[in-house]
Amino acid sequence: MKPFCVIVVVLGLNSIFASCRRSTDNNFVVVRVFRDANSDFSRELDRKLYGFNNQHRVSSGKMIVVATMEGDYQNELAEKIALVRPQMIILDSPADAKRVGGMQFDLRKAKNVCGRNLDCPAFIPPWVSGEELEATNMLFSAVTAENR
């Protein structure tokens, strides 16, 4: 009789815990932006990125949330970009494109995000797709709009 009671208790607890799980259907899309937090244009870029945050939605109605990836810019640029796979990459200068490890991209498709007097290319990597691509395109348009 003891094994039967254990099975009943385990099944009962399992059904309780299963009903307590949160839905896996998120109501937001996160756009991860790799950039240098210590760049000359970081304040202006912060204003653009955080001004966009929580103000826009993709066509499915999910809210777009911007998350910046900051750290040791030079090291992460060379070693971690392909591993962390951000949805947008913002370089301090076109020369930094040579340092990006693990991927190829065309700088001619990049757009400037840091103002008319500087050249800070931003681009969307080729691995971005689906709702993430839709959200990233919206953010990309917003942060490059003032520099056209």
KOLNU-102489 format. One record per residue: residue in one letter; chain; z, x, y of N, C-alpha, C, O in turn. Coordinates in steps of 0.1 Angstrom, whole numbers. Layout:
N
- a;A;Z;X;Y;Z;X;Y;Z;X;Y;Z;X;Y
...
//
This chain:
148
- m;A;0;8;-12;0;0;0;0;9;13;-6;5;23
- k;A;6;20;12;7;29;24;-7;33;29;-9;32;41
- p;A;-17;37;20;-30;41;26;-37;29;32;-44;31;42
- f;A;-35;17;27;-41;5;33;-36;3;48;-43;0;57
- c;A;-23;5;49;-16;3;63;-22;14;73;-24;11;84
- v;A;-23;26;68;-29;37;76;-43;33;81;-46;35;93
- i;A;-51;28;72;-65;25;75;-65;13;85;-73;14;95
- v;A;-56;3;84;-56;-8;93;-52;-3;107;-57;-7;117
- v;A;-41;6;107;-37;11;120;-48;19;127;-50;18;139
- v;A;-54;28;119;-65;36;125;-76;28;130;-81;30;141
- l;A;-81;18;123;-91;9;127;-87;1;140;-95;-1;149
- g;A;-74;-3;140;-69;-10;152;-69;-2;164;-73;-6;175
- l;A;-64;11;163;-64;20;174;-78;23;179;-81;25;191
- n;A;-87;25;169;-101;29;172;-107;18;181;-114;21;190
- s;A;-105;5;177;-111;-6;185;-105;-7;199;-112;-11;208
- i;A;-92;-4;200;-86;-4;213;-91;7;222;-95;4;233
- f;A;-92;19;217;-98;30;225;-112;28;228;-117;32;239
- a;A;-120;22;219;-134;20;221;-136;10;233;-145;11;240
- s;A;-127;0;234;-128;-10;244;-124;-4;258;-127;-10;268
- c;A;-117;7;258;-112;13;270;-121;23;277;-119;27;288
- r;A;-132;26;270;-141;36;275;-149;31;287;-152;19;288
- r;A;-151;40;296;-159;36;308;-174;35;304;-178;42;295
- s;A;-181;27;311;-195;26;309;-202;40;312;-199;47;321
- t;A;-212;43;303;-220;55;305;-231;53;315;-238;63;319
- d;A;-233;41;320;-243;38;330;-238;41;344;-231;33;349
- n;A;-241;53;349;-236;57;362;-243;49;373;-255;46;372
- n;A;-237;47;384;-243;40;396;-247;50;406;-249;47;418
- f;A;-249;63;402;-253;73;412;-262;83;405;-262;85;393
- v;A;-270;90;413;-278;101;409;-274;113;417;-273;113;429
- v;A;-270;124;410;-265;136;417;-277;146;419;-284;149;410
- v;A;-279;150;432;-289;161;435;-281;173;438;-274;175;448
- r;A;-282;183;429;-275;196;430;-284;205;438;-296;208;434
- v;A;-279;211;449;-286;219;458;-280;234;457;-269;236;460
- f;A;-289;243;453;-284;257;453;-288;263;467;-299;262;471
- r;A;-278;269;473;-280;275;486;-269;285;489;-259;286;482
- d;A;-271;293;500;-262;303;504;-253;297;515;-257;294;526
- a;A;-240;295;512;-230;289;521;-228;298;533;-222;293;543
- n;A;-231;311;532;-228;320;543;-241;324;551;-241;333;559
- s;A;-251;316;549;-264;319;557;-262;316;571;-253;309;576
- d;A;-271;321;579;-271;319;594;-273;304;597;-269;300;608
- f;A;-280;297;589;-283;283;592;-274;273;584;-277;261;583
- s;A;-263;278;578;-255;269;569;-249;257;576;-248;247;570
- r;A;-244;259;588;-238;248;596;-248;236;598;-245;225;595
- e;A;-260;240;602;-271;230;604;-275;223;591;-277;211;590
- l;A;-275;231;581;-279;226;567;-268;217;562;-271;206;557
- d;A;-255;221;564;-244;212;560;-245;198;567;-244;188;561
- r;A;-249;198;580;-250;186;587;-261;177;581;-259;165;579
- k;A;-272;183;577;-283;176;571;-279;170;557;-282;159;554
- l;A;-273;179;549;-270;175;536;-259;164;535;-261;154;528
- y;A;-249;167;542;-238;157;542;-241;144;550;-235;134;547
- g;A;-250;145;559;-254;133;566;-262;124;557;-263;112;559
- f;A;-269;130;548;-277;123;538;-268;117;527;-272;106;522
- n;A;-258;123;524;-249;119;512;-244;105;514;-240;101;524
- n;A;-245;98;503;-240;84;501;-247;74;511;-242;63;512
- q;A;-258;78;517;-265;69;526;-278;63;520;-285;54;526
- h;A;-283;69;509;-296;65;503;-295;62;489;-286;66;482
- r;A;-305;54;484;-305;50;470;-319;51;465;-329;50;472
- v;A;-320;54;451;-333;54;445;-337;40;442;-330;31;444
- s;A;-349;39;437;-355;25;435;-347;17;425;-348;4;426
- s;A;-340;23;416;-332;15;407;-319;10;413;-311;2;407
- g;A;-316;14;425;-304;10;432;-292;20;432;-282;18;438
- k;A;-294;30;424;-283;40;423;-282;48;435;-292;52;442
- m;A;-270;51;439;-267;59;451;-270;73;449;-268;79;438
- i;A;-275;80;459;-278;95;458;-266;102;464;-261;100;475
- v;A;-261;111;456;-250;120;459;-255;134;459;-261;139;450
- v;A;-252;141;470;-256;155;472;-244;164;468;-233;163;474
- a;A;-247;174;459;-237;184;456;-243;198;458;-253;201;452
- t;A;-236;206;466;-241;219;468;-235;229;458;-223;228;455
- m;A;-243;238;454;-239;249;445;-238;261;453;-248;267;457
- e;A;-225;266;455;-223;278;463;-215;288;456;-207;284;447
- g;A;-217;300;459;-210;311;453;-215;324;457;-219;326;469
- d;A;-216;334;448;-222;347;451;-237;345;451;-244;346;440
- y;A;-243;342;462;-257;339;464;-266;349;457;-275;345;449
- q;A;-265;361;460;-274;371;454;-273;372;439;-284;372;432
- n;A;-261;372;434;-259;373;419;-265;360;412;-272;361;402
- e;A;-261;349;417;-265;336;411;-280;334;412;-286;328;403
- l;A;-286;338;423;-300;337;425;-307;345;414;-317;340;408
- a;A;-303;357;411;-310;365;402;-307;361;387;-315;363;378
- e;A;-295;356;384;-290;355;371;-288;341;366;-289;338;354
- k;A;-286;331;374;-281;318;370;-290;306;373;-287;295;368
- i;A;-299;308;381;-307;296;385;-313;288;374;-311;276;373
- a;A;-319;295;364;-325;289;353;-315;283;344;-318;273;336
- l;A;-303;288;344;-292;282;335;-286;270;341;-284;260;334
- v;A;-283;270;354;-276;258;360;-286;247;364;-282;236;366
- r;A;-299;251;366;-310;241;368;-307;231;380;-307;219;377
- p;A;-305;236;392;-303;227;403;-316;219;406;-327;223;402
- q;A;-315;208;413;-327;200;416;-334;205;429;-346;202;431
- m;A;-327;213;437;-333;218;449;-328;232;451;-316;235;449
- i;A;-337;242;455;-332;255;458;-336;259;472;-348;256;476
- i;A;-327;264;480;-329;268;494;-326;283;495;-315;287;492
- l;A;-337;290;498;-336;304;500;-333;308;514;-336;301;523
- d;A;-326;320;516;-323;325;529;-336;330;536;-337;329;548
- s;A;-345;335;528;-358;340;533;-368;340;522;-365;340;510
- p;A;-381;341;525;-392;341;515;-390;354;506;-394;353;494
- a;A;-384;365;511;-383;377;503;-373;374;491;-374;381;481
- d;A;-364;365;492;-355;361;482;-362;355;469;-356;355;459
- a;A;-374;351;471;-382;345;460;-384;355;449;-384;351;437
- k;A;-385;367;452;-386;378;442;-374;379;433;-375;384;422
- r;A;-362;375;438;-350;377;431;-347;365;422;-338;367;413
- v;A;-354;354;423;-351;343;415;-354;346;400;-366;349;397
- g;A;-344;345;392;-346;349;378;-349;336;369;-344;326;372
- g;A;-357;338;359;-360;328;349;-369;317;353;-370;307;346
- m;A;-377;318;364;-386;308;367;-397;313;377;-395;323;384
- q;A;-408;306;376;-419;309;385;-421;297;395;-419;286;391
- f;A;-425;300;407;-428;289;416;-437;294;427;-439;306;429
- d;A;-443;284;434;-453;287;444;-447;285;458;-444;274;461
- l;A;-445;296;465;-439;295;478;-448;287;488;-442;282;498
- r;A;-460;285;485;-469;277;494;-465;262;493;-468;255;503
- k;A;-458;258;483;-453;244;482;-439;242;488;-434;231;489
- a;A;-433;253;491;-419;253;497;-421;248;512;-431;250;519
- k;A;-410;243;517;-409;239;531;-397;245;538;-387;247;531
- n;A;-398;247;550;-387;253;558;-376;243;561;-379;231;564
- v;A;-363;247;559;-352;238;562;-343;243;573;-333;236;576
- c;A;-346;254;579;-336;260;588;-340;261;603;-334;268;610
- g;A;-350;254;606;-353;253;620;-366;261;623;-371;268;614
- r;A;-371;259;635;-384;265;639;-384;280;640;-395;286;638
- n;A;-373;286;643;-373;301;645;-370;309;633;-371;321;633
- l;A;-366;303;622;-363;310;610;-372;305;598;-378;294;600
- d;A;-373;312;588;-381;308;576;-373;308;564;-370;318;557
- c;A;-368;296;560;-359;294;549;-365;284;539;-363;272;541
- p;A;-373;289;530;-380;280;521;-371;272;511;-362;278;506
- a;A;-374;260;510;-367;251;501;-378;245;491;-389;243;495
- f;A;-374;244;479;-384;238;469;-377;231;458;-365;233;456
- i;A;-384;223;451;-380;215;439;-385;222;427;-397;223;425
- p;A;-376;227;418;-381;234;406;-388;224;397;-387;212;397
- p;A;-396;230;388;-405;222;379;-397;214;368;-403;205;363
- w;A;-385;217;366;-377;210;355;-372;197;360;-366;189;352
- v;A;-373;193;373;-367;181;378;-377;169;376;-389;170;378
- s;A;-371;158;370;-380;147;367;-372;134;368;-360;134;370
- g;A;-379;123;366;-372;110;366;-366;106;379;-370;109;390
- e;A;-354;99;378;-346;95;389;-341;107;398;-340;106;410
- e;A;-339;118;391;-335;130;398;-346;135;407;-343;139;419
- l;A;-358;134;403;-369;138;411;-371;129;423;-374;133;434
- e;A;-370;116;420;-371;106;431;-360;109;442;-363;109;454
- a;A;-348;111;437;-337;114;447;-339;127;454;-337;128;466
- t;A;-343;137;447;-346;150;453;-357;150;463;-356;156;473
- n;A;-367;142;460;-378;141;470;-374;135;483;-378;138;493
- m;A;-365;125;481;-359;118;493;-351;128;502;-352;128;514
- l;A;-343;135;495;-335;145;502;-343;156;508;-341;160;519
- f;A;-353;161;500;-362;171;505;-369;167;518;-370;175;527
- s;A;-374;155;518;-380;149;530;-371;149;542;-374;152;553
- a;A;-358;145;539;-348;144;550;-345;158;556;-343;159;568
- v;A;-343;168;547;-338;181;553;-349;189;558;-347;198;566
- t;A;-362;186;555;-373;193;561;-380;185;572;-389;191;579
- a;A;-376;173;575;-382;165;585;-382;171;599;-392;170;606
- e;A;-371;177;603;-370;182;617;-378;195;619;-379;199;631
- n;A;-383;201;609;-389;214;610;-404;213;609;-410;224;609
- r;A;-410;202;608;-424;201;607;-432;203;620;-444;202;620
//
